[in-house]
Every structure is written in C-alpha cells, then in structure tokens.
Amino acid sequence: MAELLKNIFFTNETIKSLSNAVKRVYPSFDEIRFKKCIYSDDWKTLELKQKMRHVSSCLHQNLPDNYYDSLEILEKIAPEIKGFEAMTLPDFVEHYGIEFFNRSLEALAFFTRYSSSEFAIRPFIRKDQKKVMAFMFKLTDSDHEWVRRFSSEGCRPRLPWAVSLPQLQKDPSQVLPILEKLKDDPSETVRKSVANNLNDISKDHPDLVIKLCRKWIGESPNTDKVIKHGLRTLLKEGKTEALRLFGYADPDQIEISLLTLSKGIITIGDNGSFKVRLINKDKIAVKLRLEYAIYYRKSKGQLSKKVFQIIEKEFAPGIHEIKRKLSFQDMTTRKHYPGEHFLSFIINGKEMARSSFHLSLSGSIEKK
C-alpha cells in the first residue's frame, strides 16, 4: 500500500530544514521553541493540510510580530523550501495576511514560483473579487510560467479541495479575459490550467463555454487541445453542440449487433472484459468517439455512472469489433459493492447498447 502523504511530508528532516533556513536569515529565531510548538501532543494525528496550517501557525508564533517583517523573512527562504512544505508559505499569507491586502497579493504571486498559491488566494477573491481579479489578469504578462498558471488556477470556480468561489460560479465573466490571454500560452502547464478552468465553468455555463470554444477553435493546434480538454465533461455527457465542434455527427448509420460480457458474475477484485460488434452502414468513413460507461452500485444501493473513453477515429464502412478489459479492483478513489451493475456502449455521446452483470463477493449471486 502506498505511503500516506502526511507521512511523506513534514518529516523531522524537513521541519529541521525549514527551521535552519529561517535561522540563517533571522538569527533571533528560537529553533527550540519553534520545534516544541511543532511537536504538540496531537502532531502525529494531524492530516496533511492540518500539518501545513499547524506549521504556519508555529511560524507566526515565532517570527516577528510585524507581518511585513515576517513576510520578508519567508520570501528570503522560499527558494530553499521544497515539496508540500513550501505550501506553508502561501498558507501563512492566507491565514494572517488578509488585513494587509496589497502586500499579501504580491507575496502570493512571489511564493507561487516555488510552490502554489492557488488555494491561498481564494479568501482574497471572496473579500474583494474585482480588485483581485484585476491583479490576476496582470499576472498573465509574467515571464514566469508558474505565475501565469497561478492567474488561471487560482480563480478556477470549482478548484478541487479549495475554498469555493460562488460568485465566479454564478458569473465567470471576470475569469474569461484571463483564459483568453492564456489559451495559446507557450507553456503546457499554463494551457492545462486554462482547460481545467474551462471545464469548471462548463459545469455551470455549458452554452457560454461552447460559444467561447466555437470562437477559439482553429486558431492554433495548442488552443484546439485546450478546447478538447476543457470540454471533456460536456463531451462525456454527450452534449451535442460540443460533439459537433469536433466533427462528431449523429451516429444514425451506426448499428451495434453485439455487446457481450466475458462473465455474467464477476467477483470483486477480479477482472472481466466485453466485446462489441459495430457496423458502419454508411458508404463513407465516419468519425466516431467511442466510450463505455459502468453504472456502479454504491453502498446504499443507488447507481453511479462513470464514463471511460475507448478511442476517437474514423471508421470505414463495414464491421468493426472492439474489445476492452474491465477491472474491479478496489482503489482509493473507488470501492466496489455487490449487486447488479450495468455496462453501456456510447457512440458520439449517444448510448447505443446496454448489458447487465453482477458483482459478487464470492463468485455467485448472494441471497438477500
């Protein structure tokens, strides 16, 4: 089993390195007092983000009372601090700098070069969205790719594990100029953030995103990739307008003559497979996006649909067979439960065939 992240970061060695770095630029720093603060009675029970907040709290208790002086010290050591530990520095700003607005924004833009300030900026956006979004737009001109990425990633309306931004979810108009500026950025890291931001917005404003992508498509190969990745949720949902952008038509000339599973009963932890026979009845090749979906049974009995992509390409007239393996190993992101499940085969966003199977704890259908 993979080691827990909370045990990989904030180790004795990294805490010592952090302490030593502060001491070099701030000789009055009391390392013994700092470490005593760190290793509180509940230190070992804290989760990763709790450890990060605890370390920033201990820094606050042991750095100068003047916030500006503390920031100057932290900015000097920032290039030395690596890994998740570096996230402590923007966290310090998030937790203690909201009343020092302008200086804190500058610090977050600086710290993001060495870690990421995408989480720490969000309380500032919530306090003064207009001012911060104007600041974020200026960062799109930075010569540092991580700063440009920050300008997009920090204002994602639905950034996972982050403070929500309900106003930007409701009205993302202040985000769009940032995405417009960065959609063909030379850095793939920045472009990926733009795509993820687009995908976030599409969950609340699908028509707006499709309209924007219709305007962008064809401008450059990089921008087309941003659009494709940014529309991934709408493509999986079979949104017709999104599919049409990439030349996927209604599969009215496609027939599924066979959909079979290797087993009708699959034991949790085992593998299975399925086979599909697809017939293109048209006289010309057609562009198809092939996917399959598993309707997983959840712990309380409800079904949850998960879509998996197979391939995108042109299919010539005639018969084509597609085979895929299925895994039902439990993972950290998905636990399997016994009961009837369903597999569906999807072409250009349209469910074309469905078959059922049972997941079992023992290889047979358990009696209720």
C-alpha positions in Angstrom: 0.0 0.0 0.0 1.3 3.5 -0.9 2.6 5.5 2.0 0.3 8.2 3.3 1.2 11.7 2.1 1.0 13.0 5.6 3.9 10.7 6.5 6.0 11.7 3.4 5.9 15.4 4.1 6.6 17.4 7.2 9.1 14.9 8.5 11.6 15.6 11.2 14.2 16.3 8.5 12.0 18.8 6.6 11.0 20.6 9.7 14.7 20.9 10.7 15.5 22.2 7.2 12.7 24.8 7.5 13.9 25.8 10.9 17.5 26.1 9.8 16.5 28.2 6.8 14.6 30.7 9.0 17.5 30.9 11.4 20.0 31.8 8.7 18.1 34.9 7.7 16.6 35.7 11.1 19.2 35.0 13.8 16.8 35.8 16.6 14.7 32.8 15.6 14.3 30.4 18.6 14.6 27.0 16.9 14.0 25.1 20.2 10.8 27.0 20.9 9.6 26.5 17.2 10.1 22.8 17.3 8.4 22.5 20.6 5.5 24.3 19.1 5.5 22.0 16.1 5.6 18.7 18.0 2.5 19.2 20.0 0.6 16.3 21.5 -1.6 15.9 18.5 1.1 16.4 15.8 1.1 12.7 14.7 -2.7 12.6 14.4 -2.9 15.6 12.0 -3.7 15.1 8.4 -1.6 16.7 5.6 -3.4 20.1 5.3 -3.8 20.3 9.1 0.0 19.9 9.4 0.5 22.6 6.9 -1.7 25.0 8.9 -0.1 24.0 12.2 3.4 24.8 10.8 2.3 28.2 9.5 0.7 28.9 12.9 4.0 27.9 14.7 5.9 30.2 12.3 3.5 33.0 13.1 4.2 32.5 16.8 8.0 32.6 16.4 8.5 35.2 13.7 8.4 39.0 14.3 5.1 40.5 15.4 5.2 42.8 12.4 3.6 41.0 9.4 5.7 42.8 6.8 8.9 41.7 8.6 7.7 38.1 8.7 6.9 38.2 5.0 10.4 39.5 4.2 11.9 36.5 6.1 9.7 34.0 4.4 10.3 35.4 0.9 14.1 35.1 1.5 13.8 31.4 2.4 11.2 30.5 -0.2 13.7 29.3 -2.9 15.1 26.7 -0.3 11.8 25.2 0.7 10.7 22.2 -1.4 7.8 19.8 -1.7 4.4 20.2 0.1 6.2 22.0 2.9 6.6 25.0 0.6 2.8 25.4 0.6 3.2 26.6 4.2 4.4 30.0 3.0 1.3 30.9 1.0 -0.8 29.4 3.7 0.8 31.8 6.2 -0.4 34.7 3.9 -3.9 33.2 3.6 -4.2 32.9 7.4 -2.5 36.1 8.6 -2.4 38.5 5.7 -6.0 39.3 4.8 -5.8 42.7 6.5 -2.6 43.6 4.6 -4.3 43.1 1.3 -1.9 44.6 -1.3 1.3 43.3 0.3 -0.2 39.8 0.6 -1.2 39.7 -3.0 2.4 40.5 -4.0 3.7 37.8 -1.6 1.3 35.2 -3.1 2.5 35.9 -6.6 6.1 35.5 -5.4 5.5 32.3 -3.4 3.7 30.6 -6.3 7.0 30.5 -8.1 8.2 27.9 -5.6 5.0 26.1 -4.6 1.5 27.2 -5.5 -0.7 30.0 -4.1 -3.9 28.7 -5.9 -5.6 27.8 -2.6 -4.4 30.8 -0.6 -5.6 33.4 -3.0 -9.2 32.4 -2.8 -10.2 34.1 0.5 -8.8 37.3 -1.0 -11.0 36.8 -4.1 -14.0 36.4 -1.8 -13.2 39.6 0.0 -12.6 41.9 -3.0 -13.2 40.0 -6.2 -12.9 43.0 -8.6 -9.5 44.0 -7.2 -8.0 40.6 -7.0 -9.2 39.5 -10.5 -7.6 42.7 -11.9 -4.4 41.7 -10.2 -4.7 38.1 -11.5 -5.1 39.4 -15.1 -1.9 41.5 -14.7 -0.1 38.3 -13.8 -0.9 36.8 -17.3 2.0 39.0 -18.6 4.6 37.5 -16.2 7.7 35.9 -17.7 7.4 33.1 -15.2 5.1 30.2 -16.3 4.1 29.3 -12.7 2.9 32.8 -12.1 0.9 32.7 -15.3 -0.6 29.4 -14.3 -1.5 30.8 -10.9 -3.5 33.6 -12.6 -5.8 30.9 -14.1 -5.6 28.2 -11.5 -6.3 30.5 -8.6 -9.6 31.7 -10.0 -11.0 28.3 -11.1 -14.6 28.4 -10.0 -14.6 24.7 -8.9 -11.0 24.1 -7.9 -10.9 20.7 -6.0 -10.2 20.8 -2.3 -10.3 24.6 -2.3 -12.4 27.3 -0.8 -15.4 27.8 -3.1 -16.0 30.9 -5.2 -19.8 31.0 -5.6 -19.8 34.4 -7.3 -17.5 33.2 -10.0 -19.6 30.1 -10.3 -22.6 32.3 -10.8 -20.9 34.8 -13.1 -17.4 33.8 -14.6 -17.2 36.9 -16.8 -14.1 38.2 -14.9 -12.3 34.8 -15.5 -12.8 34.8 -19.3 -10.2 37.6 -20.1 -7.6 35.6 -18.3 -8.4 32.4 -20.2 -8.5 34.4 -23.5 -5.0 35.7 -22.8 -3.5 32.3 -21.9 -5.3 30.0 -24.2 -2.2 29.7 -26.5 0.4 30.2 -23.9 3.8 28.6 -24.7 3.7 26.6 -21.5 1.7 23.3 -21.5 1.4 23.7 -17.7 -0.4 27.0 -18.2 -2.6 25.7 -21.0 -3.7 22.7 -18.9 -4.9 25.1 -16.2 -6.9 27.1 -18.8 -8.5 23.9 -19.9 -9.3 22.9 -16.4 -10.8 26.3 -15.7 -12.9 26.0 -18.9 -14.1 22.6 -17.7 -15.1 24.1 -14.3 -17.1 26.8 -16.0 -18.8 24.4 -18.3 -20.5 22.7 -15.4 -22.5 25.8 -14.6 -22.5 27.6 -18.0 -22.2 25.0 -20.8 -23.6 27.2 -23.6 -21.2 30.0 -22.7 -18.2 27.7 -22.9 -19.3 26.2 -26.2 -19.8 29.7 -27.6 -16.3 30.7 -26.5 -14.7 27.5 -27.9 -16.5 27.9 -31.2 -14.8 31.3 -31.4 -11.4 29.8 -30.5 -11.3 26.6 -32.5 -8.9 26.5 -35.3 -6.7 29.4 -34.0 -3.8 27.1 -33.2 -3.1 23.4 -32.5 -2.4 24.3 -28.9 -5.7 26.1 -28.5 -7.6 23.2 -30.1 -6.1 20.9 -27.4 -7.2 23.3 -24.7 -10.7 23.3 -26.1 -10.8 19.5 -26.3 -9.6 19.1 -22.7 -11.8 21.9 -21.5 -14.9 20.4 -23.0 -14.3 16.9 -21.6 -17.2 16.9 -19.2 -19.6 18.1 -21.9 -18.2 15.5 -24.3 -18.7 12.7 -21.8 -22.2 14.0 -21.2 -22.9 13.8 -24.9 -23.6 17.5 -25.3 -24.5 17.7 -29.0 -23.0 21.2 -29.6 -19.7 20.1 -28.0 -19.5 17.0 -30.1 -20.3 18.9 -33.3 -17.3 21.2 -32.7 -15.0 18.2 -33.3 -17.0 16.7 -36.2 -18.9 14.0 -34.4 -22.3 13.7 -36.1 -25.4 11.8 -35.0 -24.5 8.1 -35.3 -27.7 7.3 -37.3 -25.8 5.0 -39.7 -24.1 3.0 -36.9 -25.6 -0.2 -35.6 -24.5 -2.4 -32.6 -25.1 -6.0 -33.5 -23.4 -7.5 -30.4 -22.5 -6.5 -26.9 -21.3 -9.3 -24.7 -19.5 -9.6 -21.3 -17.0 -12.3 -20.6 -18.8 -13.1 -17.4 -22.3 -12.6 -16.0 -21.0 -12.7 -12.5 -17.7 -11.1 -11.6 -16.0 -11.3 -8.2 -14.9 -8.1 -6.6 -11.2 -7.9 -7.1 -11.2 -9.8 -10.4 -11.2 -8.7 -14.0 -13.6 -9.1 -16.8 -14.0 -7.9 -20.4 -16.5 -7.0 -23.0 -16.8 -7.2 -26.8 -18.8 -5.0 -29.1 -19.5 -5.5 -32.8 -20.1 -2.2 -34.6 -21.4 -1.8 -38.1 -21.0 1.3 -40.2 -23.8 1.1 -42.7 -22.9 4.3 -44.4 -20.9 4.4 -47.7 -18.2 6.6 -46.3 -16.0 6.6 -43.2 -17.4 8.4 -40.2 -15.7 10.0 -37.3 -16.7 8.3 -34.0 -15.9 8.9 -30.4 -16.3 5.5 -28.6 -16.8 5.3 -24.9 -18.3 2.9 -22.4 -20.0 3.5 -19.1 -20.2 1.5 -16.0 -23.2 2.0 -13.7 -21.6 1.2 -10.4 -23.7 0.1 -7.4 -23.0 2.3 -4.4 -23.0 1.4 -0.7 -26.7 2.5 -0.3 -27.8 0.7 -3.4 -28.0 3.6 -5.8 -26.3 3.6 -9.2 -23.5 6.0 -10.2 -22.4 6.3 -13.8 -18.7 6.5 -14.8 -17.7 7.1 -18.4 -14.4 5.7 -19.9 -13.1 6.7 -23.3 -12.0 4.0 -25.7 -10.9 5.7 -29.0 -11.6 8.5 -31.4 -11.1 7.9 -35.1 -12.7 7.4 -38.4 -14.4 4.1 -39.0 -14.7 2.8 -42.6 -17.9 1.2 -43.9 -18.4 -2.3 -42.6 -18.0 -4.4 -39.4 -15.6 -3.5 -36.6 -15.0 -5.4 -33.3 -13.9 -3.6 -30.1 -12.7 -5.4 -27.0 -11.9 -4.0 -23.6 -10.8 -5.3 -20.3 -12.6 -4.3 -17.1 -11.0 -4.1 -13.6 -13.0 -4.4 -10.4 -10.1 -4.0 -8.0 -10.9 -1.7 -5.2 -8.9 1.6 -5.3 -8.5 4.6 -3.1 -10.8 6.5 -5.4 -13.4 3.8 -5.9 -14.7 0.9 -3.7 -16.9 -1.8 -5.3 -20.1 -3.1 -3.8 -22.0 -6.3 -4.7 -25.2 -6.3 -6.7 -26.4 -5.7 -10.3 -24.3 -3.4 -12.4 -24.7 -2.2 -16.0 -22.4 -1.6 -18.9 -23.4 0.7 -21.7 -21.6 1.4 -25.0 -21.6 5.0 -26.2 -21.0 6.4 -29.7 -20.7 10.2 -30.1 -22.4 10.8 -26.8 -25.3 8.5 -27.5 -25.9 5.3 -25.5 -26.3 2.6 -28.2 -26.5 -0.6 -26.2 -26.6 -1.8 -22.6 -25.9 -5.1 -20.7 -26.2 -6.1 -17.1 -23.8 -8.1 -14.9 -23.4 -8.9 -11.2 -20.5 -8.0 -8.9 -20.2 -10.5 -6.2 -18.1 -11.1 -3.0 -17.9 -14.8 -3.7 -18.3 -15.5 -7.4 -22.1 -16.2 -7.1 -25.1 -14.0 -6.5 -25.6 -13.5 -2.8 -29.0 -14.1 -1.5 -30.6 -11.2 0.4 
